Amino acid sequence: IGGASRKRGGNLSGGEIKMDAQKQFNFAYVLSCGDPKIRRRLTQELDRRFGGPESYFWMPELGGCKDLVLSSEEGDTGRILRKVSLAGKIHQFGLIILINHSGCGAYEHGGYVFDDIQKEELFHAGELQKAEKVLKKAFPDLLVEQHYFLKKEQRLAW
């Protein structure tokens, strides 16, 4: 799969991923926000897809992909890339799932406030694409998925 692998349909179903016959991914690294208002629902989605929390790493980052692409602190991008690298040494994986969400406090604190939900979604689509580029540069063999979670509705938009 090349480029952005955004999926429409609002779930994390693995059946929508086209994989090379040589690559079978039964373990993933999830880069998403740690907002407690999204964690329960996202955990349900991830557990359903992967069969339980023992099948994926979820290392929450306030703002999800924010520090990977809009680093306010020098070294944030490197810190996240080191975490991904270390996770891969602990348990090999071939899939990184990026999830940003609406109404993210970390983005709002950084001055990104939206009065239009479509503009907010487009902004996050751009952020996720930038994050995928950073990850693919560092880890070219990994498959990357992008998802956007609607906080108020408690569901994945894509």
C-alpha positions in Angstrom: 0.0 0.0 0.0 1.5 3.3 -1.0 0.7 6.8 0.3 -2.0 7.5 2.8 -4.0 4.5 3.7 -7.0 6.3 5.1 -10.0 4.0 5.3 -13.6 5.2 5.1 -16.3 3.3 7.0 -15.5 4.1 10.6 -13.9 0.9 11.9 -10.5 -0.7 12.3 -11.4 -3.9 10.5 -8.3 -5.7 9.3 -10.2 -7.1 6.3 -9.9 -3.8 4.5 -6.1 -4.0 4.4 -4.5 -5.4 1.3 -1.3 -7.0 2.3 1.6 -8.7 0.4 1.5 -12.5 0.8 4.9 -12.2 2.5 3.6 -9.9 5.2 1.2 -11.1 7.8 0.7 -8.5 10.6 -0.8 -9.8 13.8 0.7 -7.1 16.0 0.6 -3.3 15.7 1.9 -0.1 17.2 -0.9 2.4 17.8 0.0 6.1 18.0 -3.0 7.9 19.4 -3.9 10.5 22.0 -4.3 9.4 25.6 -7.5 11.5 26.1 -9.6 9.5 28.6 -12.7 10.5 26.7 -11.7 8.5 23.7 -9.7 5.6 25.3 -12.6 3.3 26.1 -14.1 3.3 22.7 -10.8 3.1 20.9 -9.7 0.2 23.1 -12.9 -1.6 22.1 -12.2 -1.1 18.4 -8.6 -2.2 18.8 -9.4 -5.2 20.9 -12.1 -6.3 18.4 -9.6 -6.0 15.5 -6.6 -7.6 17.1 -8.2 -9.9 19.6 -7.1 -8.1 22.8 -4.6 -5.7 24.2 -1.8 -8.3 24.1 -1.7 -7.9 20.3 -0.8 -4.3 20.0 1.3 -1.6 21.6 -0.7 1.6 22.5 1.7 4.2 23.9 -0.6 7.2 24.2 0.8 10.6 23.3 -1.1 13.8 24.2 -2.2 15.0 20.8 -1.7 11.7 19.0 0.6 12.6 16.1 1.1 16.2 17.1 4.6 15.9 18.6 5.7 13.9 15.6 4.9 16.7 13.1 4.3 19.9 15.2 6.9 19.6 17.8 6.9 22.4 20.3 9.9 20.9 22.1 13.1 20.1 20.4 13.6 16.3 20.3 9.9 15.3 20.5 10.0 13.7 17.0 13.1 11.8 17.9 11.6 10.7 21.2 8.6 9.2 19.5 10.7 7.5 16.8 12.9 6.0 19.5 9.8 4.6 21.2 8.5 3.1 18.0 12.0 1.6 17.4 12.3 0.1 20.9 8.8 -1.3 20.7 9.8 -3.1 17.5 12.8 -4.6 19.2 10.6 -5.8 22.1 7.9 -7.3 19.8 8.2 -7.2 16.0 5.4 -5.5 14.2 4.8 -4.3 10.7 1.8 -2.0 11.1 1.5 1.4 12.7 -1.9 2.8 13.3 -2.2 6.6 13.6 -5.3 8.1 15.2 -6.0 11.7 15.7 -9.4 12.9 17.1 -11.7 15.9 17.1 -11.6 18.3 20.0 -8.1 17.4 21.0 -7.0 19.5 24.0 -3.3 19.2 23.0 -3.9 20.8 19.7 -6.2 23.4 21.2 -3.5 24.3 23.8 -1.1 24.8 20.9 -3.5 27.3 19.3 -5.3 25.1 16.9 -9.0 25.8 17.5 -11.7 25.1 15.0 -15.2 26.5 14.6 -15.9 24.2 11.6 -15.8 20.4 12.0 -14.9 19.9 8.3 -11.9 22.2 8.6 -10.8 20.4 11.7 -11.1 17.0 9.9 -9.1 18.3 6.9 -6.5 19.7 9.3 -6.1 16.3 11.0 -6.0 14.5 7.6 -3.0 16.7 6.8 -1.4 16.1 10.2 -1.8 12.3 9.7 -0.3 12.4 6.2 2.7 14.4 7.6 3.1 11.8 10.4 3.0 9.0 7.9 5.8 10.6 5.9 8.0 10.9 9.0 7.4 7.3 10.0 7.9 5.9 6.5 11.2 7.8 6.2 12.4 6.3 9.5 10.7 2.8 9.0 10.2 2.3 5.2 9.0 -1.3 5.5 6.2 -0.6 7.9 2.6 -0.3 6.8 0.9 2.8 8.1 -2.9 3.4 8.6 -4.6 6.7 9.3 -7.8 7.1 11.3 -9.8 10.0 12.6 -12.0 9.6 15.7 -15.0 11.8 16.4 -14.8 12.5 20.1 -18.4 13.7 20.7 -19.9 10.9 18.6 -17.5 8.3 20.0 -16.8 6.7 16.6 -14.2 6.6 13.9 -15.0 8.8 11.0 -12.4 6.9 8.9 
